[in-house]
Amino acid sequence: MTDIGETMSPLDHRLAPLQQWTITALHRAIAPETAVPANYALATWESVSGDASFRRYFRTHFDGRSYIIMDAPPEKESVEPFVDIAQRLLKAGLRAPIIVAQQQEQGFLLLEDLGDEMLKSLLNEASGQPLMDAVLPVLATMASSCDTADLPNYSSAKLQEELALFPDWYLQQHLGLSMTSVETEQWQQLTQTLVDNALAQPQVFVHRDFHSCNLHQLADGDIGVIDFQDAVCGPLTYDLASWLWDRYITWPRSQLESWMLQARQQLAPHVDEQCWIRWCDLMGLQRNLKIVGIFARLHYRDNKQGYLEMAPRFSDYIRAVLPLYPELASSRVMLDKWLAMVKK
C-alpha cells in the first residue's frame, strides 16, 4: 500500500484533485444525505497495477467497500470509450465494473472493484480446461449479445496498420534491418492473406485484449472483464485467439486445436472444422505479429520496460503456425530469419 501523500508518478499534479473528486463522488453516491466533513481524507489509497496505456489505477475503501479509481489524462486517453463499452457489456449480462461516478472532462472514473484474482494467477497445465469452460460463455455472449452499433470497424486499413508495427518497430527499430524488395513483396502478400482471413469471418463485438490479465475470477464464480475500451466490430475468432495464445503460458498444439473445436460449437457450429481452425490460426498470426511490434514500440517509444522480454513466446507462436499452411511458405523463410535474431 502506498501512503496517499507519497509521490506516485510524473502525473502527480493530478493526484490531489483526483483524491478530492473521489471523496466528493463517494459521498454523493453512497451517502448523499450527509455532507462531506471538513478536511476529510481517504483512509486508504493504494496504487493498483496498470496497463500499457497512460491510464493509472488506485484502490480506496469507503463505508466497508473497496473501489477502483481510474485516472486517464485527457490529453493522452479519453474515458468515454471505457464508459460506452462498459455499458454495452453490462447490458449483455456480462460482469464489467459498474461505473459509480465519472468526470469525463478531467478523466476521472470511480468504478466497482472486481478484485485482484486475475485468471493469469490461475493458469497452469491442470487449470486450462476448467478455465476454457468458464471463459467460453463470455466469448459467446460478447459475440452474440453485445451491441456493435457505432463501434469502430476492424477494417482492412486498421488490420494493415497493426501488422505494420512488426516491420516498423521490431524489424527496423529493434533489429536495425530493412526489407529487400523481394521481402517487401512477400510481406505484402502475407499481410493481404491475413487481412482477407479476418474480413471473411462474421464481424462481431471484439474486446481486442481478451487475455488472462484482463479477466478476473469473481467471488461468486463469474468472470469479470476489464480493459475493454478499445473494443471494435471485427473478426469472430479474434478474442478466442487472444485467449489461446496467451502471454504467460504456451499450450500444446493438440490442446489448442481441441479448444478451437470446442469454441466452434458455441461460436460458429455452421462453419467447417478445417475452415474454422484456419480462421483461428491466421487470426492468431495477425495478432501475434502485431504484439511483437507493439512490445518493441512500448520499449523504444514509450520507455516501458519488460515487454520485449515477452516477445520470444510470441515469436514461437508465429513460427509454429507458419509451417501449417502452404500459402505461408515464402513468408516462413523470411520470418524465421528475423525472429531467430535475438537482440539483447
Secondary structure by P-SEA (a helix, b strand, c coil): cccccccccccccaaaaaaaaaaaaaaaaccccccccccccccbbbbcccccccccbbbbbcccbbbbbbbbccccccaaaaaaaaaaaaaaccccccccccccccbbbbbcccccccccccccccaaaaaaaaaaaaaaaaaccccccccccccaaaaaaaaaccccccccccccccccaaaaaaaaaaaaaaaaaaaacccccccccccccccccccccbbbbcccccccccccaaaaaaaaacccccccaaaaaaaaaaaaacccccccaaaaaaaaaaaaaaaaaaaaaaaaaaaccccccccccaaaaaaaaaaaaccccccaaaaaaaaaaaaacccc
